[in-house]
Amino acid sequence: MASGLEERFRTLHQVVKAAQMNLAPGPWDYLIGGTETEMTLRRNRQALDAIAFRPRVLRDVSKIDCTSTLFGRPVRIPVLLAPIGGLDYFDPGGAATAAKASEEFGVPHMLSSVCQPGLEATAAAAENFRMLQLYVRGDDAWVEDTVMRAVNCGYGAIALTVDAAHYSRRERDLCRNFVKPWRQPLIRLEGYQSAFTWENVKRLKDRLSVPLILKGISVAEDAAQAVDLGIDGIYVSNHGGRQLDHCISSVEALVEVVAAVKGRATIIYDGAVNRGTDVVKALALGADTVGIGRLECCGLAAAGQAGLVRVLELLEEEIRITLGLLGVRSWSELDKSYVQPVTPLTVAVHATSAFPLLDLDDEGY
């Protein structure tokens, strides 16, 4: 099914603009902001801008295959709807709406364990490829019980977030006095996350019947330790620049993680992915799929389920054109020989700098 929004949203920047217009300042800043000086957030975008393509020509690219697989399951494009704790700020249905868009388009959705309407109701909303991302808010028995509930509801993989041992200072939220209602009752339980270790991970891995992913890996040493434990998925992420500030970019992390993993685990990447070209760059560097978070929220805020489907349609079109112009017909033909580092041209780097038309007048766009 098509979104039906082809005329209303011809470009991704129009989706982002509509989201900005529909959102109050608090939710908008929550969406585009990062931690403290937002250096990690900006590095994520700048690192993608510092990669250029090396296209090959005179190849038969009349047919392009954008499909892929994730943990052995087919996906329409190698894009994952990333876990967001406050999806109900962007659409009243919250995670249930994202799950429906996931089913309609044919990409996976990773549910945040703190997102409404919860894991059972979200699972009941759609027959989609679903995964659960878990913040640890209890002891090992609580973790195992939550995970078993998810497995019984058809969640095909579990992702443990490992980069949130302490909650960061997100100054945009603090200055706006924007308090997420789901955080308050959980604050007293956050000590469980800060005490969670590799021993807890191994205990869960030994009991789990579906793939286990560690979300928030940023260095080769942790990636190597994870695969030595038999972890199935390494999710390279710095929380979109929303946890530790002044980190290396997700792209820099991806390069060293790929070298350390050596094909022993599935690699998921996120960090400033806003364009089809970003998806292609990440896969050229060794990722198996990428997560979109801010774009996911923009689609929902712009037009609900149809808006999110339209975001995915536009990403698919951008991916198809990029692959074709690179001289590549499928993901199996893509490798790091198609990219090289360059000096980025972007001067003002921020969460929406991939959409320069946002800074122009609406007339004509």
Contacts in CASP RR format, 6 or more apart in sequence:
PFRMAT RR
TARGET T0000
AUTHOR 0000-0000-0000
METHOD contacts of the structure
MODEL  1
MASGLEERFRTLHQVVKAAQMNLAPGPWDYLIGGTETEMTLRRNRQALDA
IAFRPRVLRDVSKIDCTSTLFGRPVRIPVLLAPIGGLDYFDPGGAATAAK
ASEEFGVPHMLSSVCQPGLEATAAAAENFRMLQLYVRGDDAWVEDTVMRA
VNCGYGAIALTVDAAHYSRRERDLCRNFVKPWRQPLIRLEGYQSAFTWEN
VKRLKDRLSVPLILKGISVAEDAAQAVDLGIDGIYVSNHGGRQLDHCISS
VEALVEVVAAVKGRATIIYDGAVNRGTDVVKALALGADTVGIGRLECCGL
AAAGQAGLVRVLELLEEEIRITLGLLGVRSWSELDKSYVQPVTPLTVAVH
ATSAFPLLDLDDEGY
1 104 0 8 1.000
1 309 0 8 1.000
2 309 0 8 1.000
2 313 0 8 1.000
3 306 0 8 1.000
3 307 0 8 1.000
3 309 0 8 1.000
3 310 0 8 1.000
3 313 0 8 1.000
4 306 0 8 1.000
4 310 0 8 1.000
5 303 0 8 1.000
5 306 0 8 1.000
5 307 0 8 1.000
5 309 0 8 1.000
5 310 0 8 1.000
6 310 0 8 1.000
6 313 0 8 1.000
8 14 0 8 1.000
8 303 0 8 1.000
9 15 0 8 1.000
9 18 0 8 1.000
9 302 0 8 1.000
9 303 0 8 1.000
9 307 0 8 1.000
9 310 0 8 1.000
9 314 0 8 1.000
11 314 0 8 1.000
11 357 0 8 1.000
12 274 0 8 1.000
12 275 0 8 1.000
12 295 0 8 1.000
12 311 0 8 1.000
12 314 0 8 1.000
12 315 0 8 1.000
12 318 0 8 1.000
12 355 0 8 1.000
13 355 0 8 1.000
13 356 0 8 1.000
13 357 0 8 1.000
13 358 0 8 1.000
13 365 0 8 1.000
14 365 0 8 1.000
15 295 0 8 1.000
15 298 0 8 1.000
15 299 0 8 1.000
15 302 0 8 1.000
15 303 0 8 1.000
15 307 0 8 1.000
15 310 0 8 1.000
15 311 0 8 1.000
15 314 0 8 1.000
16 295 0 8 1.000
16 298 0 8 1.000
16 302 0 8 1.000
16 352 0 8 1.000
16 355 0 8 1.000
16 358 0 8 1.000
17 355 0 8 1.000
17 358 0 8 1.000
17 362 0 8 1.000
18 301 0 8 1.000
18 302 0 8 1.000
18 303 0 8 1.000
19 28 0 8 1.000
19 31 0 8 1.000
19 90 0 8 1.000
19 297 0 8 1.000
19 298 0 8 1.000
19 299 0 8 1.000
19 300 0 8 1.000
19 301 0 8 1.000
19 302 0 8 1.000
20 28 0 8 1.000
20 358 0 8 1.000
22 301 0 8 1.000
22 302 0 8 1.000
23 31 0 8 1.000
23 89 0 8 1.000
23 90 0 8 1.000
23 301 0 8 1.000
25 176 0 8 1.000
26 172 0 8 1.000
26 173 0 8 1.000
26 176 0 8 1.000
26 178 0 8 1.000
27 89 0 8 1.000
27 90 0 8 1.000
27 178 0 8 1.000
27 301 0 8 1.000
29 172 0 8 1.000
29 173 0 8 1.000
29 176 0 8 1.000
29 178 0 8 1.000
30 89 0 8 1.000
30 170 0 8 1.000
30 172 0 8 1.000
30 173 0 8 1.000
30 178 0 8 1.000
30 180 0 8 1.000
31 90 0 8 1.000
31 294 0 8 1.000
31 297 0 8 1.000
31 298 0 8 1.000
31 301 0 8 1.000
31 351 0 8 1.000
32 172 0 8 1.000
32 294 0 8 1.000
32 350 0 8 1.000
32 351 0 8 1.000
32 352 0 8 1.000
33 41 0 8 1.000
33 170 0 8 1.000
33 172 0 8 1.000
33 242 0 8 1.000
33 351 0 8 1.000
34 40 0 8 1.000
34 41 0 8 1.000
34 168 0 8 1.000
34 170 0 8 1.000
34 172 0 8 1.000
34 240 0 8 1.000
34 241 0 8 1.000
34 242 0 8 1.000
34 245 0 8 1.000
34 351 0 8 1.000
35 41 0 8 1.000
35 168 0 8 1.000
35 169 0 8 1.000
35 170 0 8 1.000
35 171 0 8 1.000
35 241 0 8 1.000
35 242 0 8 1.000
35 243 0 8 1.000
35 244 0 8 1.000
35 245 0 8 1.000
36 168 0 8 1.000
36 169 0 8 1.000
36 171 0 8 1.000
36 245 0 8 1.000
37 245 0 8 1.000
37 246 0 8 1.000
38 241 0 8 1.000
38 245 0 8 1.000
38 350 0 8 1.000
39 245 0 8 1.000
39 246 0 8 1.000
39 247 0 8 1.000
40 238 0 8 1.000
40 240 0 8 1.000
40 241 0 8 1.000
40 243 0 8 1.000
40 244 0 8 1.000
40 245 0 8 1.000
40 246 0 8 1.000
40 247 0 8 1.000
40 249 0 8 1.000
41 240 0 8 1.000
41 241 0 8 1.000
41 242 0 8 1.000
41 272 0 8 1.000
41 350 0 8 1.000
41 351 0 8 1.000
42 349 0 8 1.000
42 350 0 8 1.000
43 247 0 8 1.000
43 248 0 8 1.000
43 249 0 8 1.000
44 238 0 8 1.000
44 240 0 8 1.000
44 241 0 8 1.000
44 249 0 8 1.000
44 250 0 8 1.000
44 251 0 8 1.000
44 271 0 8 1.000
44 272 0 8 1.000
45 272 0 8 1.000
45 274 0 8 1.000
45 346 0 8 1.000
45 349 0 8 1.000
45 350 0 8 1.000
45 351 0 8 1.000
45 353 0 8 1.000
45 354 0 8 1.000
46 249 0 8 1.000
46 344 0 8 1.000
46 346 0 8 1.000
46 349 0 8 1.000
47 249 0 8 1.000
47 250 0 8 1.000
47 251 0 8 1.000
47 252 0 8 1.000
47 272 0 8 1.000
48 251 0 8 1.000
48 272 0 8 1.000
48 273 0 8 1.000
48 278 0 8 1.000
48 281 0 8 1.000
49 344 0 8 1.000
49 345 0 8 1.000
49 346 0 8 1.000
49 349 0 8 1.000
50 251 0 8 1.000
50 341 0 8 1.000
50 342 0 8 1.000
50 343 0 8 1.000
50 344 0 8 1.000
51 251 0 8 1.000
51 281 0 8 1.000
51 285 0 8 1.000
51 339 0 8 1.000
51 340 0 8 1.000
51 341 0 8 1.000
51 342 0 8 1.000
52 339 0 8 1.000
52 340 0 8 1.000
52 341 0 8 1.000
52 342 0 8 1.000
53 277 0 8 1.000
53 280 0 8 1.000
53 281 0 8 1.000
53 322 0 8 1.000
53 326 0 8 1.000
53 338 0 8 1.000
53 339 0 8 1.000
54 337 0 8 1.000
54 338 0 8 1.000
54 339 0 8 1.000
54 340 0 8 1.000
55 325 0 8 1.000
55 326 0 8 1.000
55 327 0 8 1.000
55 338 0 8 1.000
56 326 0 8 1.000
56 327 0 8 1.000
56 328 0 8 1.000
56 338 0 8 1.000
57 327 0 8 1.000
59 327 0 8 1.000
59 329 0 8 1.000
60 329 0 8 1.000
61 323 0 8 1.000
61 324 0 8 1.000
61 325 0 8 1.000
61 327 0 8 1.000
61 328 0 8 1.000
61 329 0 8 1.000
63 329 0 8 1.000
64 320 0 8 1.000
64 323 0 8 1.000
64 324 0 8 1.000
64 328 0 8 1.000
64 329 0 8 1.000
64 330 0 8 1.000
65 329 0 8 1.000
65 330 0 8 1.000
65 331 0 8 1.000
66 76 0 8 1.000
66 77 0 8 1.000
66 316 0 8 1.000
66 319 0 8 1.000
66 320 0 8 1.000
66 323 0 8 1.000
67 74 0 8 1.000
67 75 0 8 1.000
67 76 0 8 1.000
67 77 0 8 1.000
68 74 0 8 1.000
68 75 0 8 1.000
68 77 0 8 1.000
68 78 0 8 1.000
68 288 0 8 1.000
68 289 0 8 1.000
68 331 0 8 1.000
69 75 0 8 1.000
70 78 0 8 1.000
70 80 0 8 1.000
70 108 0 8 1.000
70 129 0 8 1.000
70 266 0 8 1.000
70 288 0 8 1.000
70 289 0 8 1.000
71 156 0 8 1.000
71 157 0 8 1.000
71 211 0 8 1.000
71 232 0 8 1.000
71 266 0 8 1.000
73 108 0 8 1.000
73 129 0 8 1.000
75 106 0 8 1.000
75 107 0 8 1.000
75 108 0 8 1.000
75 129 0 8 1.000
75 289 0 8 1.000
76 105 0 8 1.000
76 106 0 8 1.000
76 107 0 8 1.000
76 312 0 8 1.000
76 316 0 8 1.000
77 107 0 8 1.000
77 279 0 8 1.000
77 312 0 8 1.000
77 315 0 8 1.000
77 316 0 8 1.000
77 319 0 8 1.000
78 279 0 8 1.000
78 283 0 8 1.000
78 287 0 8 1.000
78 288 0 8 1.000
78 289 0 8 1.000
78 290 0 8 1.000
78 331 0 8 1.000
79 107 0 8 1.000
79 279 0 8 1.000
79 289 0 8 1.000
79 290 0 8 1.000
79 291 0 8 1.000
79 292 0 8 1.000
79 312 0 8 1.000
79 315 0 8 1.000
80 107 0 8 1.000
80 108 0 8 1.000
80 109 0 8 1.000
80 110 0 8 1.000
80 268 0 8 1.000
80 270 0 8 1.000
80 289 0 8 1.000
80 290 0 8 1.000
80 291 0 8 1.000
80 292 0 8 1.000
81 98 0 8 1.000
81 101 0 8 1.000
81 102 0 8 1.000
81 107 0 8 1.000
81 108 0 8 1.000
81 109 0 8 1.000
81 110 0 8 1.000
81 291 0 8 1.000
81 292 0 8 1.000
81 293 0 8 1.000
81 296 0 8 1.000
81 308 0 8 1.000
82 110 0 8 1.000
82 270 0 8 1.000
82 291 0 8 1.000
82 292 0 8 1.000
82 293 0 8 1.000
82 296 0 8 1.000
83 110 0 8 1.000
83 111 0 8 1.000
83 112 0 8 1.000
83 113 0 8 1.000
83 115 0 8 1.000
83 133 0 8 1.000
83 159 0 8 1.000
83 161 0 8 1.000
83 215 0 8 1.000
84 98 0 8 1.000
84 112 0 8 1.000
84 115 0 8 1.000
84 293 0 8 1.000
84 296 0 8 1.000
84 297 0 8 1.000
85 112 0 8 1.000
85 114 0 8 1.000
85 115 0 8 1.000
85 180 0 8 1.000
85 182 0 8 1.000
86 94 0 8 1.000
86 112 0 8 1.000
86 114 0 8 1.000
86 115 0 8 1.000
86 116 0 8 1.000
86 180 0 8 1.000
86 182 0 8 1.000
87 93 0 8 1.000
87 94 0 8 1.000
87 95 0 8 1.000
87 97 0 8 1.000
87 98 0 8 1.000
87 112 0 8 1.000
87 115 0 8 1.000
87 116 0 8 1.000
87 296 0 8 1.000
87 297 0 8 1.000
87 300 0 8 1.000
88 94 0 8 1.000
88 95 0 8 1.000
88 115 0 8 1.000
88 116 0 8 1.000
89 297 0 8 1.000
90 297 0 8 1.000
90 298 0 8 1.000
90 299 0 8 1.000
90 300 0 8 1.000
90 301 0 8 1.000
90 304 0 8 1.000
91 97 0 8 1.000
91 98 0 8 1.000
91 300 0 8 1.000
91 301 0 8 1.000
91 304 0 8 1.000
91 305 0 8 1.000
93 116 0 8 1.000
93 117 0 8 1.000
94 115 0 8 1.000
94 116 0 8 1.000
94 117 0 8 1.000
94 300 0 8 1.000
95 109 0 8 1.000
95 111 0 8 1.000
95 112 0 8 1.000
95 115 0 8 1.000
95 116 0 8 1.000
95 117 0 8 1.000
95 118 0 8 1.000
95 122 0 8 1.000
95 125 0 8 1.000
96 117 0 8 1.000
96 121 0 8 1.000
96 122 0 8 1.000
96 125 0 8 1.000
96 126 0 8 1.000
97 125 0 8 1.000
97 300 0 8 1.000
97 304 0 8 1.000
97 305 0 8 1.000
97 308 0 8 1.000
98 109 0 8 1.000
98 296 0 8 1.000
98 300 0 8 1.000
98 308 0 8 1.000
99 109 0 8 1.000
99 111 0 8 1.000
99 122 0 8 1.000
99 123 0 8 1.000
99 125 0 8 1.000
99 126 0 8 1.000
99 128 0 8 1.000
99 130 0 8 1.000
100 125 0 8 1.000
100 126 0 8 1.000
100 128 0 8 1.000
100 305 0 8 1.000
101 109 0 8 1.000
101 304 0 8 1.000
101 305 0 8 1.000
101 307 0 8 1.000
101 308 0 8 1.000
101 309 0 8 1.000
101 312 0 8 1.000
102 108 0 8 1.000
102 109 0 8 1.000
102 126 0 8 1.000
102 128 0 8 1.000
102 129 0 8 1.000
102 130 0 8 1.000
103 126 0 8 1.000
103 127 0 8 1.000
103 128 0 8 1.000
104 305 0 8 1.000
104 309 0 8 1.000
105 309 0 8 1.000
105 312 0 8 1.000
105 313 0 8 1.000
106 128 0 8 1.000
106 129 0 8 1.000
107 129 0 8 1.000
107 312 0 8 1.000
108 128 0 8 1.000
108 129 0 8 1.000
108 130 0 8 1.000
108 131 0 8 1.000
108 289 0 8 1.000
109 126 0 8 1.000
109 128 0 8 1.000
109 129 0 8 1.000
109 130 0 8 1.000
109 131 0 8 1.000
110 130 0 8 1.000
110 131 0 8 1.000
110 132 0 8 1.000
110 133 0 8 1.000
110 159 0 8 1.000
111 118 0 8 1.000
111 119 0 8 1.000
111 122 0 8 1.000
111 130 0 8 1.000
111 131 0 8 1.000
111 132 0 8 1.000
111 133 0 8 1.000
111 155 0 8 1.000
112 133 0 8 1.000
112 135 0 8 1.000
113 119 0 8 1.000
113 132 0 8 1.000
113 133 0 8 1.000
113 134 0 8 1.000
113 135 0 8 1.000
113 137 0 8 1.000
113 146 0 8 1.000
114 135 0 8 1.000
114 182 0 8 1.000
114 183 0 8 1.000
114 186 0 8 1.000
115 122 0 8 1.000
115 182 0 8 1.000
116 182 0 8 1.000
119 132 0 8 1.000
119 146 0 8 1.000
119 149 0 8 1.000
119 150 0 8 1.000
119 153 0 8 1.000
119 155 0 8 1.000
120 149 0 8 1.000
120 153 0 8 1.000
122 130 0 8 1.000
123 130 0 8 1.000
123 153 0 8 1.000
123 154 0 8 1.000
123 155 0 8 1.000
124 153 0 8 1.000
129 156 0 8 1.000
130 154 0 8 1.000
130 155 0 8 1.000
130 156 0 8 1.000
131 155 0 8 1.000
131 156 0 8 1.000
131 157 0 8 1.000
131 158 0 8 1.000
131 159 0 8 1.000
131 213 0 8 1.000
132 147 0 8 1.000
132 150 0 8 1.000
132 155 0 8 1.000
132 157 0 8 1.000
132 158 0 8 1.000
132 159 0 8 1.000
133 159 0 8 1.000
133 160 0 8 1.000
133 161 0 8 1.000
133 215 0 8 1.000
134 143 0 8 1.000
134 146 0 8 1.000
134 147 0 8 1.000
134 158 0 8 1.000
134 159 0 8 1.000
134 160 0 8 1.000
134 161 0 8 1.000
135 161 0 8 1.000
135 164 0 8 1.000
135 186 0 8 1.000
135 193 0 8 1.000
136 143 0 8 1.000
136 160 0 8 1.000
136 161 0 8 1.000
136 192 0 8 1.000
136 193 0 8 1.000
136 196 0 8 1.000
136 200 0 8 1.000
137 186 0 8 1.000
137 189 0 8 1.000
137 190 0 8 1.000
137 192 0 8 1.000
137 193 0 8 1.000
138 189 0 8 1.000
138 192 0 8 1.000
139 192 0 8 1.000
140 200 0 8 1.000
140 203 0 8 1.000
140 204 0 8 1.000
142 192 0 8 1.000
143 200 0 8 1.000
143 204 0 8 1.000
144 204 0 8 1.000
144 207 0 8 1.000
147 158 0 8 1.000
147 204 0 8 1.000
147 208 0 8 1.000
150 158 0 8 1.000
151 158 0 8 1.000
151 208 0 8 1.000
151 209 0 8 1.000
151 210 0 8 1.000
155 210 0 8 1.000
156 210 0 8 1.000
156 211 0 8 1.000
157 210 0 8 1.000
157 211 0 8 1.000
157 212 0 8 1.000
157 213 0 8 1.000
157 232 0 8 1.000
158 204 0 8 1.000
158 208 0 8 1.000
158 210 0 8 1.000
158 211 0 8 1.000
158 212 0 8 1.000
158 213 0 8 1.000
159 212 0 8 1.000
159 213 0 8 1.000
159 214 0 8 1.000
159 215 0 8 1.000
159 235 0 8 1.000
160 196 0 8 1.000
160 201 0 8 1.000
160 204 0 8 1.000
160 212 0 8 1.000
160 213 0 8 1.000
160 214 0 8 1.000
160 215 0 8 1.000
161 193 0 8 1.000
161 215 0 8 1.000
161 216 0 8 1.000
162 196 0 8 1.000
162 201 0 8 1.000
162 214 0 8 1.000
162 215 0 8 1.000
162 216 0 8 1.000
162 217 0 8 1.000
162 222 0 8 1.000
163 215 0 8 1.000
163 216 0 8 1.000
163 217 0 8 1.000
163 218 0 8 1.000
163 237 0 8 1.000
163 238 0 8 1.000
163 239 0 8 1.000
163 243 0 8 1.000
163 244 0 8 1.000
164 193 0 8 1.000
164 239 0 8 1.000
164 243 0 8 1.000
165 193 0 8 1.000
165 194 0 8 1.000
165 196 0 8 1.000
166 190 0 8 1.000
166 194 0 8 1.000
167 183 0 8 1.000
167 190 0 8 1.000
168 239 0 8 1.000
168 242 0 8 1.000
168 243 0 8 1.000
168 244 0 8 1.000
168 245 0 8 1.000
170 242 0 8 1.000
172 178 0 8 1.000
173 179 0 8 1.000
173 180 0 8 1.000
198 225 0 8 1.000
198 229 0 8 1.000
201 212 0 8 1.000
201 214 0 8 1.000
201 226 0 8 1.000
201 229 0 8 1.000
201 231 0 8 1.000
202 229 0 8 1.000
204 212 0 8 1.000
205 212 0 8 1.000
205 229 0 8 1.000
205 230 0 8 1.000
205 231 0 8 1.000
211 232 0 8 1.000
211 233 0 8 1.000
211 266 0 8 1.000
212 231 0 8 1.000
212 232 0 8 1.000
212 233 0 8 1.000
213 231 0 8 1.000
213 232 0 8 1.000
213 233 0 8 1.000
213 234 0 8 1.000
213 235 0 8 1.000
213 266 0 8 1.000
213 268 0 8 1.000
214 222 0 8 1.000
214 226 0 8 1.000
214 231 0 8 1.000
214 233 0 8 1.000
214 234 0 8 1.000
214 235 0 8 1.000
215 235 0 8 1.000
215 237 0 8 1.000
215 268 0 8 1.000
216 235 0 8 1.000
216 236 0 8 1.000
216 237 0 8 1.000
216 238 0 8 1.000
216 239 0 8 1.000
217 223 0 8 1.000
217 226 0 8 1.000
217 234 0 8 1.000
217 235 0 8 1.000
217 236 0 8 1.000
217 237 0 8 1.000
217 253 0 8 1.000
217 257 0 8 1.000
218 236 0 8 1.000
218 237 0 8 1.000
218 238 0 8 1.000
218 247 0 8 1.000
218 248 0 8 1.000
218 250 0 8 1.000
218 253 0 8 1.000
218 257 0 8 1.000
219 253 0 8 1.000
219 256 0 8 1.000
219 257 0 8 1.000
220 256 0 8 1.000
220 257 0 8 1.000
220 259 0 8 1.000
220 260 0 8 1.000
221 260 0 8 1.000
223 234 0 8 1.000
223 256 0 8 1.000
223 257 0 8 1.000
223 260 0 8 1.000
223 261 0 8 1.000
223 265 0 8 1.000
224 260 0 8 1.000
224 261 0 8 1.000
226 233 0 8 1.000
226 234 0 8 1.000
226 265 0 8 1.000
227 234 0 8 1.000
227 260 0 8 1.000
227 261 0 8 1.000
227 264 0 8 1.000
227 265 0 8 1.000
230 264 0 8 1.000
230 265 0 8 1.000
231 265 0 8 1.000
232 265 0 8 1.000
232 266 0 8 1.000
233 265 0 8 1.000
233 266 0 8 1.000
233 267 0 8 1.000
233 268 0 8 1.000
234 257 0 8 1.000
234 261 0 8 1.000
234 265 0 8 1.000
234 266 0 8 1.000
234 267 0 8 1.000
234 268 0 8 1.000
235 268 0 8 1.000
235 269 0 8 1.000
235 270 0 8 1.000
236 250 0 8 1.000
236 253 0 8 1.000
236 254 0 8 1.000
236 257 0 8 1.000
236 267 0 8 1.000
236 268 0 8 1.000
236 269 0 8 1.000
236 270 0 8 1.000
236 287 0 8 1.000
237 250 0 8 1.000
237 268 0 8 1.000
237 269 0 8 1.000
237 270 0 8 1.000
237 271 0 8 1.000
238 244 0 8 1.000
238 247 0 8 1.000
238 248 0 8 1.000
238 249 0 8 1.000
238 250 0 8 1.000
238 253 0 8 1.000
238 271 0 8 1.000
240 250 0 8 1.000
240 270 0 8 1.000
240 271 0 8 1.000
240 272 0 8 1.000
241 247 0 8 1.000
241 271 0 8 1.000
249 271 0 8 1.000
250 269 0 8 1.000
250 270 0 8 1.000
250 271 0 8 1.000
250 272 0 8 1.000
251 281 0 8 1.000
251 282 0 8 1.000
251 285 0 8 1.000
254 267 0 8 1.000
254 269 0 8 1.000
254 282 0 8 1.000
254 285 0 8 1.000
254 286 0 8 1.000
254 287 0 8 1.000
255 285 0 8 1.000
257 267 0 8 1.000
258 267 0 8 1.000
258 285 0 8 1.000
258 286 0 8 1.000
258 287 0 8 1.000
261 267 0 8 1.000
266 288 0 8 1.000
266 289 0 8 1.000
267 286 0 8 1.000
267 287 0 8 1.000
267 288 0 8 1.000
268 287 0 8 1.000
268 288 0 8 1.000
268 289 0 8 1.000
268 290 0 8 1.000
268 291 0 8 1.000
269 282 0 8 1.000
269 287 0 8 1.000
269 289 0 8 1.000
269 290 0 8 1.000
269 291 0 8 1.000
270 290 0 8 1.000
270 291 0 8 1.000
270 292 0 8 1.000
270 293 0 8 1.000
271 291 0 8 1.000
272 278 0 8 1.000
272 351 0 8 1.000
272 354 0 8 1.000
273 279 0 8 1.000
273 282 0 8 1.000
273 290 0 8 1.000
273 291 0 8 1.000
273 292 0 8 1.000
273 293 0 8 1.000
273 295 0 8 1.000
274 292 0 8 1.000
274 294 0 8 1.000
274 295 0 8 1.000
274 352 0 8 1.000
274 354 0 8 1.000
274 355 0 8 1.000
275 315 0 8 1.000
275 318 0 8 1.000
275 354 0 8 1.000
276 315 0 8 1.000
276 318 0 8 1.000
276 319 0 8 1.000
276 322 0 8 1.000
277 318 0 8 1.000
277 322 0 8 1.000
278 290 0 8 1.000
278 354 0 8 1.000
279 290 0 8 1.000
279 315 0 8 1.000
279 318 0 8 1.000
279 319 0 8 1.000
280 319 0 8 1.000
280 322 0 8 1.000
280 323 0 8 1.000
280 326 0 8 1.000
280 334 0 8 1.000
281 339 0 8 1.000
282 290 0 8 1.000
283 289 0 8 1.000
283 290 0 8 1.000
283 331 0 8 1.000
283 334 0 8 1.000
284 334 0 8 1.000
284 335 0 8 1.000
284 336 0 8 1.000
284 338 0 8 1.000
284 339 0 8 1.000
285 336 0 8 1.000
285 339 0 8 1.000
286 336 0 8 1.000
292 311 0 8 1.000
292 315 0 8 1.000
294 351 0 8 1.000
295 311 0 8 1.000
295 315 0 8 1.000
296 308 0 8 1.000
296 311 0 8 1.000
298 311 0 8 1.000
299 307 0 8 1.000
299 308 0 8 1.000
299 310 0 8 1.000
299 311 0 8 1.000
300 307 0 8 1.000
300 308 0 8 1.000
302 310 0 8 1.000
303 310 0 8 1.000
323 329 0 8 1.000
323 330 0 8 1.000
323 334 0 8 1.000
326 334 0 8 1.000
326 338 0 8 1.000
327 333 0 8 1.000
328 334 0 8 1.000
328 338 0 8 1.000
346 353 0 8 1.000
352 358 0 8 1.000
357 365 0 8 1.000
END
